[in-house]
């Protein structure tokens, strides 16, 4: 049963109330809260906090909790020495990864048709190798997770999955949009269908889609791409029955975002409803427990809880973490990680995505013959468009900007998300799209040889300069390619060439695809943030395949000896045997 509360938020120059209906938080006293989590994470026994909360129990939670209480009673001040903690963990836990069974996607085959459209021989060989990676990233959740869920942090889903890679061993929400698009290009329709059905299953279970496939993610989501996943699948298959079966869950997810993540704002005398990221759980993230404790050191209890809520909201945004979410004591877009205030910001890209979702839901209802429901979504999209233009659009600068709910003003820093309405085609006049091209050209973000940076501020966080991320590159390129001007289309093609070159050179050096890249270094993976750069990598593969498909006739590797280099032993191929 979902609880319904009225959440009232007050701050400088802001007072608003929004209804919130949400499932109860994860109540695991091992994976989500409690003394075991606290002591193990504080002891820093592993390279990162996520390792522990992905381990599997050998005994039932009651047995493990009782054993830990006995161990605590033997220790002075109930603080257990690291050696004793290691012994306890080896007795009662198994390492991460044991929840999966061996699985190779049965619909994988050698030569999907899109490869023939890649003119450059070396890039075509490389695309085949990316296509091969789907096999190493496939996972099937073991029957034990379904039969004994209390032993796992893994959330059971009925169909096999393709994971991002590295430390991201489970299903992730927005990553999967680009993974699914890549799978569809690879003609792995059954695998793509199963992944979408997993997300529909999660909506039916939770009322929304958790951030990822772990119980410690149960109170936060990620950018709502499920409707667009179904759109991609429908365009590839024209399967109306699949669409009909999916639509109730799509509507349910849309209601979640409107009931739990919306805010009414008044601008120029008119009230508009827009969406934000917002997670009402004022405790450290279990998978980043120690990091969150350290971020909040020295703060008051109230301020700690607010920071932890906003760090979770930052994780919900997918941009974890970035100076984009900072609001300092004066209300400005400055500060450090401790100034993360995600829930106080109306993000341009989230609202552009929901605008696209509303139009897509309307089209689904029309396809299925329900004109009345289509009209309701058309009206919602029209209201959204008016709100986006009234609150987020800046005619003088020619782009859309995040809105600060504290100061009732826009943040004018550069982020690729400032052009998200171009990608979503969520604007009313053609000249707005062309103005956005000029904004991008004058922003300083195009001066880098290996992609568009996530911001122009070097904060040390991974969603800032100098990192460039695959989904942001694809949204930017895709949006520019849809504009009518030749200038925009040429810029899209140029950015596609830069990005493919970056991915290509990194693969040549390391034999791997990475989650993010450095805009300055030819083939250099990105860095910063809470963990080391991860390889695999689901959405990177999906974006590369989409760009190779769209621009394959013109993209070049720029290497005369590339094909011979590809035959060399891969430098870190062993690392691709992911945990």
N, C-alpha and C positions, 0 to 999 in steps of 0.2 A: 504494500500500500504506500503510495506517495503521500508525503506530508505537504500541506499548503501553508505557506507562511507569507506574511507581508513584511518585506525587507525595506526599511527606511534608512536612507543614507543621507548624511548631512556633512557638508564641508564648506570651506570658504566659497561663497557665491553659488552654492549648489544645494538644493534640497529636493529629493524626489523619492517616490516609493514605487517599487515594482513587485508584482506577485512572483513568488518562487515556489515551484513544485519540484521536489527532487527526491531520489531514493535515499535511504539511510546510508551513512558512510560505511566503508569497509570496516567490519567489526573484528577482524582477525587480531588477536592479541600477540601474534607472532609477526605477521607481515605488515601490519598497518599501525600498530601502537603497542605499548607495553614494555616491560623491563628487558625482555630478550632483545627486541629491536634496539632499544636505547643503548644497552651495554655493548652489544656486538658492533653497532655502527660507531659508537664513540671510541671503541678500541682500534678502529681502522685496520682490521685484520686483512682486508683485501684491497686491491687496487682502486676499487670504486664502491660506493654504497650499494649500487644496484646488484652486485654479485650475491650478497646475502639474501636479499628479498626474492631472488630467483631460484634459490635452493629448494629442494623437495624434502618434505618430512619423511623420515623412516617409520615414525610412530604417530599415533593420533595426537592432536594438539593438547588434549588433557594430560597425556603421559609426558609430553615434552615440557609443558608448563610446570608440572609437578616436579620433574627432575631439575628444572632450573631453579625453582624455589628452594629445593634441598641444597643445591650448589651454592645459592646466595647465602643461605643460613650458615654455611661453613666458612664464609669469607668475611673478614673484618669490614665493617661498614657496608656490607652487601656488595662490595666492588670486587668482581671476579678477575683474577689475573689473566692476561692474554693467553698464556699457555693452557690454563684451565678452560678458557672459552674455546680454543681450538679443539681441545679434547672433547668438549661437549658437542660442538658442531659435527665433528667426525663421527660421533656416536649416533646423533639424532637427525642428521641432515645428509642428503646427497648433493653433489655439485649440480649447478644449473645445466639444463639440456636433457636430463633424463626423462623429462615429460614428453619427449617427442619420439616417434617411431621413424625408422628409415623410410623415405618416400621419394620417388622420382615422378614428376608430372607425366602421366601416361599420354597426354596429348602433345608432348614436345616432339618435334620432328626436325630433320636436318635443314631444309631449304625453304623457309617461308618466302612468299612471293615478293615481299618488299625489298629483299636483298638485291633483286635484279635491277632495281631502280637506282642503285648506288654506282655512279660512274667510275669513281676512283677505286682502283683495284685494291689498294692497301686498306682503304676505309671499308670496303666490302668484306675483306677478310676479318677486320676488327669487329665489324657488326656481327659476323657469325660467332665470334668469341663472346661478345656481349649476350647474344641469343643463347649461347651455351650456359651462361651464368644462372639462368632460371632454374636449371637442375640443381645447382649447389645451394640455392636459396629456398628451395621447396621444403616444407615441413608438414608433418601430419601429427596432430595431437594424439597422444596415446590414450587407450581406452581407460586407463587408470584415472585420468583427469575427470572423465565423466562419471566413473563409478565411485571414486573417493575424492571429491573436490576439496575436502578439508585438508588434504595432504599437500596441496599445491597453491602457489600464488597464480598459476596459469588459469585463465578463464577458458573453459571448454567452448569450442565452436565445432560444428558438425562436419565441416569440409576442410581439406588441406589448405595451406596458406603459403604465400611467398613473403618472406620476411625481409626487412631492410638489410640486415647483415651485422656482423660484429657483435657488440653488446646488446643490440636490438634483436633479441631472439624470438620475439613474439610479433603478432599482428600489430601494425600501427595504422591509425585512421587516415590522415591526409596523405601520408606516403603512398598509400595503396591506390590512390587515383592515378598517379603516374605509372605505378607498377602495372595496374590493370590495362592502361592504354598500351604499354609495352607488350604485355601478354597478348592483347588482341592483334597487334601487328605481327607477333610471332605465331599467330593462328592457334593460340592456346585458349580457345573459347571456353572449354569446360573448366579449366583452372580459373579463368576470370569469372565465370558464372558462380563457381563455388565460393570465391572470395566475396563477391557481392552478397550471396546468400548468407554468409557468415555475418556480414554487417546488418542485414535484415533481421537475422536471429538476435543480434545484440540489441537492436532497437526494440524488438518485441520483449526482450528480457528486462531491459533497463529503462526504456522510454527514450533513450538517446544512445549514441555510440561513445563508449569510453575512449580516452586518449590512446590506449593500447590494450593488449590482451592480458592484462594482469589485474588482480583484484585491487591493488593499491592505486589503480587508475580509475576506480569506479565512481568518483565524484567530479571528474572533469572530462571534457571532450576534446576535440580538435576542430580545425576549420571544416565546416559541414560540406564535404564533397560527395556524399553518397548519391544525391540526385544526379550529379554529373557523371558518376560511375555508371549509373543505370542508363543515362543518355548515351555514353560511349558504347555500352553493350548493345543497346537497342539499334544504334546506327550501324553496328557491325553485323547484327543478326536479323533485324526487323521482326523480332519475336514479341508479338503483342501480348501473348499470354504471360510471358516473363514480366513485361511491363505492368500488366494488370495485377499480377500477384505482388509486385514490389510496391505499388503505389500507396497502399494503406500505411506501410512503415515510413515511406518518404513523408507523408503528411504528418505522421506522429512526430518524426524528428523535427520537422519545420515548426510544429507547435511548441516543442521543447525550447527551441531557440527564441521563439517569440514570447513565451511565458517566463523564461528564466534568464535570458540574456539581453533583454531590451530595456531601453531607457527613453523617456520622453524629455526632449529638450525644447526650449523656446528660443527662437532666433527671429529677430525683426518682427516680433509680435505674433508669430505663428508657431504652433507646437508641432514637432516632428518626432517620430519614433524611429530610433536607430539601435543597432546592436553593439554589444561589447563582449569581451571575455570576462568571466566572473565566477570564481570558485569560493564558496563560503566554508572553507575548512582551514581553521587557524592553527595548523600544526605543521611541522616539517614534512616535506615529501619523503616517504619511506625510501625511495630509490636514490634520493640525494640527501639523506638525513643529516649526515655530518656537515655537508656543505651549507645546508639551511640553518643549522644551529650556529655555525661560525658567521654566517651573513648577519644574523640577528644579535650577535654578542653586544651587550651594553645597552640595548634598547629596553624601554619599558615593556611590561607584559602586553599592554594594549597594542603598542607599536609592533612588537614581535608578531602577534597574531595577524595584524593587517599585512605585514610584509610577507608572511607565509602564505596568506590568501592570494596576494598579488603575484608571488612567485609561481604558485599553482596556476593562476590565470595566465601568466606568461608561458607556462608549459602548455596550457590549453591553446594558446595562439599558434603554437608551433615554432614561434620565434623565441626560443629559450637559450640564451637571454640576449638582450640588446638595449642599447641606450635609447632606443625608440620608446621604451616603456618608462623612462625615468621622468619623474617630476620632483624637483628639489623643493626646499622649504619656501621658496618664493613663488612656486607654481610654474617654474620654467622647465624646459625639456633638457635639464642638466643633471649631473650628479654621478652616482656610482650605483652598483648593484643594490645597495641598501635603499636607494631611492626608487626602486621598481614600484610602479603604481598602475599596473596594467588595467585594473578595473575602472580607473578614472579616465580612460581614454576610449574614444569611439574610433575604431580602426577603419581606414578607408577600404582595405582589401576585404575584410569580413563583410562589410555592407555591400560592396560590389558583388561578392560571391552570393550573398542572399538575394540580391537583385536578380542575378542570373538564375538562381534556384527558383525564384517566383515565376519568372518567365518560362523556365523549363517545365515546372509543374503544370502551368497553364497549357503548354503544348501537349504534355502527356494526357491531360484530361480531354483535349480536343481529339487527339488520336483515338481515344477510347470512347468518343461520342458523348462526353459529358460537358456540354456547353456551359451549363450554369457554374460548375466548379471551375472551369477554365476562366470564366469571367471574373470570379472572385480573386483568382491569382493574378489576373491581368490588373485588377484594381490595386492589389497589394504591391505589384511591381511599379505601378504608376505613383503610388504614395512614396515608395522607396526612392524612386528617381527624383521626385520633388525634394525629399529630405536630403539626399546625397548632394544635390545641387545647391540647396539652401544652406546646408551646414558645412559641407566638406569642400566644395568647389571654390577656387579662388581665380576669378577672371583675370586679374592683373598678372599673376604668375603663370596661369595657364595649366594648372594641375589641381588635384584633389589632395587634401591634407587631413591627417588625424586631428580629432577635436578633443581638447582638454576640458573635461567636465568641471575641473576646479576653477579655472580662470575664464571659462567660456570663450576660448580662443583656439586658433589652429596652431599646430606645430609645423614650422616651415622647413625643417631639416629634410635632406634628400633621403628617400628610401624608394626602391623599385615599386613598392606598394602604392606610391603616389600616382601611378599610372594604371592601377588595377581596374578602374572603370573602363579604360580602353579595352583591356582583355575581356571584361564582362559585357562590353557594349552597353554600358549603363550610363548613357548620356543622351541629351535630347537634341543637340545641334551638331552637325558635322564639323563645324569649325572648332568645337571643343577638342575633338580628337587631334586635329592638326595643331592646335595650340599646345597640346601635350607633347607633341613631337619636338616643337621648338623649346619647350621647357626642358625636355630631356637633353637636347643638344647643348643648352646653356648651363646645365647643372654641374658640369665637371665630371659626371659619372661615366662618360664615354671615353675618357682618356686612357683607360687601362687596356692592355693588350689581351687579357684573358678572361673577359667577362665584366659584367656590371656589378660593382660591390653592393653589399646589402645596406651599407650606409657610407657616409664619408667621414665618420668619426671612429677613431681607433681607441676603443674602450677596453680591449682585452676579451670582450665577450664574442662568442662565435657568430652571432647574427649582427655583426658590424664589420666595418672595414678591417682587414683587406679580404674578407671571405666573400665568395660568391656561391650561391646555392642553386641547384638545378631547378627546383620548381619556380623560383623567381625569374630565372633566365627564360624558362619556357613561357611563363605567363606574359612576360614583356615582349618576347619575340612573336608569340602568337597574336597578341593584341596589335602590335605594329603591322603585322602581315595582313590584318583585316581592314586596315585603313585604306581609303581609295587612292591616296597620293603615291606616286612612284618613289618619292623621297622616303616615306615611311616604309614601304616595302623593301627598298634597298637597304635601309638601316636594319630591318629585321634580318635580311639575308646576311649582312655583315656581322651582326651579333651572333647569328647561328654559326658562321664560320669561326669566329673567335672561340665560341664555347666548345665546339667540336675539336678544335685544335688543342684547347686546354685538356680536355678529357683524353684525347688521343696521345698527347705527349706524356701525360701521367701514366697511361697504360704502358707506353713504350719503356718508361723508366722503372716502373714498379710491378707491372703485370697485374694491375688491379684498378678497379673503379672506386672512387672515394665519395663520401657523402657531401663534401664541399671542397672548393679549390681557392687558391690564393690568386687574386687578380693580377698580381705583379710577376709571379714566377711562372715561366713556361713549364707546365706540368707539375706544379708544386701543389700538394694537397693543402687544405686550409688548416687552421688551428685555433687555439684559444678556448675559453669556456671551461666546463666542468670535467671534460674527459678528452682523451686522445682522439684524433680523427679516426673515423671508422671506415672500413672498406667492405665492399660487397657488390654494388650497393643499390638497393631496389629502385629508388626514384631516379638516381643518376642513370641507371641503365634504361629506364623507361623514357626519360627525356632524350637521351642520346639517340635511341632508336626512332623516336618521333621526328627529331630534327634530321636524321639521316634519311628518313622516309620522305619528309617534306622537301628537303633541299638536296637530296642525293645526286641530282643531275649536275649540280654546280660545286658542291663541297669538295675540297681537296685536302689531302694529308700534308702536302708540302714536303714530302720526303721521298727521295729516290731509292733509298735503301731500306725503306720501312718493312717491306714484306720479308726480307731476310732477317731483320731484327726480330720480327714477330716469331720466328722459328727458334730463337735463342731460348734457353731455359729461363723461365720466369723467376725474377728475383725473389718474389715473396709468394710464390704460388701456394706454398704450404699454408699460408695465412688464410687462403680462400676456403680451406676446409673449416668452415665456420662452426663455432661451438653450438 
